Amino acid sequence: MKKKVAFILAILYLICMLAVFSSAAQITDSGSCGEKMSWTLDSDGILTISGIGKIEKTSWLDSHYANEIKSVIINNGMTELTTDWIPSYVKEISIPATVTKIPELFTTLNYLERITVNSQNAFFRSDNNGILFDKSMTTLFRVPIACELSDFIIPDSVSTVHGSAFYNCKNLKTLTIGQNVTIDTDQPDGINFNTFNLCTCPQLERIIVNENNPFYSNDASGVLFDKNKSLLIVYPRGNQQSSYTVPEGVSIITNRAFHEHEYIKHISLPSSLERIGWGAFTFSNLEEVFIPKNVNSIYAYAFAECKNMTRLTVDPENACFSNDAVGALFDKFKTEILQYPSASPYSIYSIPDTVKRIGSEVFISSKNIRGIIVPASMQDGRYIGGCNFLMCPNLSAVYYEDDTPSVVDSLRKHLNKASLEDTVIYTNFDISSIASGDVNFDGEITVADARLTLRKSVNLDSFIDKQINIADVDKSGEITTADARIILRVVVGLETIE
């Protein structure tokens, strides 16, 4: 009887072992990736790198299994970890004890959920959430982009946070900054702050600072400031308030502080404000901005590509900046145009005849603009900045009041770069020679002019003064459907305009 039982148990053991072996992952592909390096890929999507030296070949990326790679395990031997060879769909990376240097911090791995470091590594470690630190946990290197944590507290042991630590963290909603995290001393005036790339976290609603931290603070809205609240550093992108009042006392809004903020529509800037950083409001949904009198520096692209911006207004007492009637931003004496509001309703815009420079990205993403009048004061094509006409889908004409070759060539170059090869450049343009009814200034009266006039009559379009005089064909003092009707009758030969 005992022999029978032993036999049955042995059979069951063999069956269990066969089940284990049959369910184990199978090697699906393999190859070499350097002089002393090799790789294997198994059926569970685990890529294992083995050997000593540098990765020189990435044949697994050409494999038809490449999109199935979900995890990377690096065996002992590699000393420097780069990320250019890691497949984009990877969710987990295991770092061996031998790695001493990580020059790239996984900013391109959009699906990475956790980083695991071998406990024997003398330079790096990871916590239970898969977040990368130095061995002593005094430096926070990286929170993976797809880390599942929605709330994260920077440990009190951390004094330094790498500039890309939170780049594009998609699930982070609340961040608490520990009491010992220090400020970036390489940027003493604060204007170039881009603290931890927090402006790139799409769901971040709130930043809380330990009250004992000597460098940072927050307000009731969860906005990050320096300790004295003279620098506004980051306004969280996930904060759903549509309006915000910057506290009095703030003198600097730092680089990209409101970058890509989709909820903010109205902002009130304090009289204490002096500087607005590079790209401070780019891609935000701000509709209007009033710039106080003490602002003396506005860095490049501060208001670029604000798709709902209708106008920028500057305090008349401001010594450095000004605006025109349309709401475009200039230096004080209007020698340089700095920003045209992307959502301005005007179909044609006339740059003031004092302007000698057109800054970079001034007209980018201006969705309503159909024509731009460039004044004769523009005499040097080198002073026309780049990317001006990108994403201006309706721009069909540029009217230049002179014919200086360098300016014409520069305009054409920028139009071509914006894929606006069919946009017409009119040289030696003279508004006084435009016939009544030729509302788009193209030299003839067509249905397009009637359509523009009709749109203006029902407030779907806005005209500059030069257009109003030309569209008011019945000389009634206002643009009405009657003007559109007369223009249309002219087009079909039923009427003439004197």
ZIHU-V321696 format. One record per helix or strand of 2 or more residues. SS is the DSSP state (2 for helix, 1 for strand). FROM is the first residue (numbers start at 1). TO is the last residue. Records with the same first field share a line. If there is no record, write none. Layout:
# ZIHU-V321696
SS=FROM-TO + FROM-TO
This chain:
# ZIHU-V321696
2=2-23 + 59-62 + 66-68 + 195-200 + 381-383 + 405-417 + 431-433 + 447-457 + 465-471 + 481-491
1=27-34 + 37-42 + 46-51 + 71-74 + 92-95 + 114-117 + 124-126 + 132-134 + 139-142 + 151-153 + 160-161 + 174-177 + 206-209 + 216-218 + 224-226 + 231-234 + 243-245 + 252-253 + 266-268 + 275-276 + 288-291 + 297-298 + 311-314 + 321-323 + 329-331 + 336-339 + 348-350 + 357-358 + 371-374 + 397-400 + 424-426
